[in-house]
Amino acid sequence: MKNKKIILLFIILLICIFVIGFFAIKYVKNMKEDEIEEEYTPEEEISEEQLRETIVSLYFPDKETNMLKPEARLVNVKELIQSPYNMLVELLIGGPKNEKLTSIIPENTKLINSSLEGECLTLDFSSELLNYNKEDSKQKENLINSIVNTVTELNEVNKVKILINGEVNEDFNDEYIRK
């Protein structure tokens, strides 16, 4: 008789657990469906100007480690489409906005011309580009990699050739790829 009562209580307990579990699962599913149905409304409307901007990465050396690090910049898409190579290089020449990074392109350097042939971008700089510290091999490497890493962010560019005043220079006589 005692065993029958224990078995009966055990069966009632199992039924209660299954019923409670069923309704708990149903409740959680309903909560998730309600969350999905709610429409997201932004806190502020996106303006036409915001729609015309994109983020580009420029590479500058870190002041402490001297390693190249990317700096994100928000640029106008219309300007970027008109002359993407010139714009990226001009932003590099202008230097970083982050105080932990330092400019790598020598002062007064100008980009004379840029042209894409196949997947190789040719950049023609003024002779001021040669005013880097030639005793520091890391500075030349950072200068090249800063330019190359920045412009190869564009899908169509895989190699970069650097000219000085329209001519090949012994300091920059290779075609460079991203490192």
N, C-alpha and C positions, 0 to 999 in steps of 0.2 A: 504494500500500500504506500509506504514511504517512497519507494523507488518510482512508482507511478506519478506521485506528486512532483518529484524532482524532474522527471522526464517531461511532464506537462509544463512546468515552469520554464524549463530550458527551451522547449518548442515555442512557447509564448514569447520568451525573450528574443529568440532568433527572428520570429515574425516581426516583432517591434523594430529590431535593428534593420531588417530589410526594408520595411515601410519607411522608416526615418531616412535611411540612405537613399531610397528612390526619390523622395521629395527633396532632399538636400541637393542631389544631382540636378533635378529638374529646376530648382531655384537658381543654382549657379549658371546653368545654360541660359536661362531667361535673362539673368544679369548681363551676361556676355553679349547676347543679342541686342539688348537695350543700348549697350555701349557702342556697338557697331552702327546702329541706326542713327545715333546722334551725329549731326553734321558739324564739322569743324568750322568755326568762324574766327578768322584772324582778328587780333586786337586792333589792327589798323589796316586800312586798304593799301595795296601795293600800287605805288605811283608809276606812271609811264617811265620816269627816269630810272627807278629801281629795276624795271623790266629790261632796261637797256644796258645793264652793267653785268660784268662777269669778273671772276677772280683769276688773276695770273700769278705765277710764281717767279720771283726774281731771286737770284742767288748771290749772296754777299758773304765775305769771310766774317766769322765771329771774332770780336776783339780779343777775347781771352784765349781761345783754342786755335785760332787761325784756320778753322775748318769751315767749308762753305755750308751755309744754312739757307733754306728758302725763306723768303719774305713774301707774304700774300699781299697783293694790291687789287683794289677794286678799280676797274677801268671801264670806260664807255665802249660798248660793243661796236657802235658805228665807227668810232675812231680806230679801233683795233682792226676792223675789217678793211678799212681803207689802206693802211700800211702797217701790217702786223709786225714785221721785222724791225722797221724803223722805230716804231713805238716802244717795243720791248727794249731795244738797245738804248734808246733815249732815256727810258726809265732807269736802266742800269747806270748810265752816265750820271744821272741826277743823284744817285746814291740812295742809301737805305733811309727809311724813316725810323726804324728801330734803333735805339741808342746802343744796343749791345752788338750791332753789326757795323762794319766799316766799309767805305767805298773802296773799290778795287781798281776802277778805271782812272788813269791819271787825269789831273785837271786839264781843262781846255781841250780835251779830246772831242773830236766831232766825227759823226758818222757821215761820210760823203755819199755813199751809195750802198744799196743792198739789192741782190738779185738771186732768185732761186732757179737753179738749173737741175732738173730731176729732183733728187732728194738732197742736193748739196746747196746750202745757202752761202753765198759769197758776200762778205761784209768788208767794205772799203772804208778804212778809218784814216783820219789825219795823222801826221807824223807824231803828234803828242802821245799817241798810244805807246810809243817806244820809251816814254819817260818813266817807266816802272823801275824799281830797284833791281838792277841786273845781277847784283851780288847775292840776292835772295832767290834761289831757284823755286821756292814754294810760292813766292809772289807771282812769278810768271805762270806757274801751274794754276794757281787760283784765278788769275786773270783770264786765262784761256777757258778753264772749266766754268767760271761764272758766266761768260758769254755763251758758251756751248750749251750748258745745262738750261739756261734761260730760253734760248731760241728753239731748242729741241723739245720744249714743252708743246710746241705746235706739231701736230701729227705729220705734216708734210716734210718736216726738216729732220734729217737723220745725220747729216754731216755739215761741218762748217769750215769754210776756208776764209782766212783773214788776209786782207791786202792792206798795204800802207800806201796812200796816195796813188791808188790804182795799180800798184806793182807788188809782186811777190817780194817779201822781205825775209832775210835769213833767220830772223827771230821767230817768224810765224810762217814757215814754208810748208807745213803739213796740212792735210785735211783732218779735222778733229771730230771725234765722235763723243757722245755722252759717257761720262764715267760715274 
